[in-house]
Amino acid sequence: MRVVLILLLSFTVSGCATLSKEECLTGNWEEIGFRDGTNGRTSDYLQSHAKACEKSDVRPVQSLWEKGRQRGLPAYCVPAKAYSEGKKGNELRPVCPATQTQSLRAANEKGLEYRAYNEEITQAQYRIDEIERSLIAEESGEKRALLVQERRALSRNIRLLELQRSFVSSL
């Protein structure tokens, strides 16, 4: 048990670092910046890299990182990426030009709506599964009828949610 706990803690701690030791040591800061830009990272994200690389006695090269980040940001600041981020439950980060903000927010909102519909469908399906298990064990005809009625209502609701989701399923 103690070994499992130690392993879990070590994975948790290592999972928090933004860069591996190897990435810190090779220090291709422009490429790291580019990757961060395509992920919509803000300028202050470099501090996280600095903290991750402290143990390796490596300091990020801010100018190269920022140059790469600026090169990567256009890949983040497109409606398809904004929509994709929304589907993952992420709001758009404030790194895109103001002229694009309105269209990107609209795409992000559609993605967030899609995710919300998925979550509602999943919850309804989970409840249907519970009802199915209850129906097997239920002996009372009256209670069974109520469970069947609830299952039908949930199934109708799922179909409605799927229809609503289809309206936000693409840009």
Secondary structure, DSSP 4 states (H G I P E B T S, - for coil): -HHHHHHHHHHHHHHH-SS-HHHHHH--HHHHHHHHHHTT--GGGHHHHHHHHGGGT----HHHHHHHHHHHHHHHSSHHHHHHHHHTTPPPPTTS-HHHHHHHHHHHHHHHHHHHHHHHHHHHHHHHHHHHHHHHH---HHHHHHHHHHHHHHHHHHHHHHHHHHHTS--
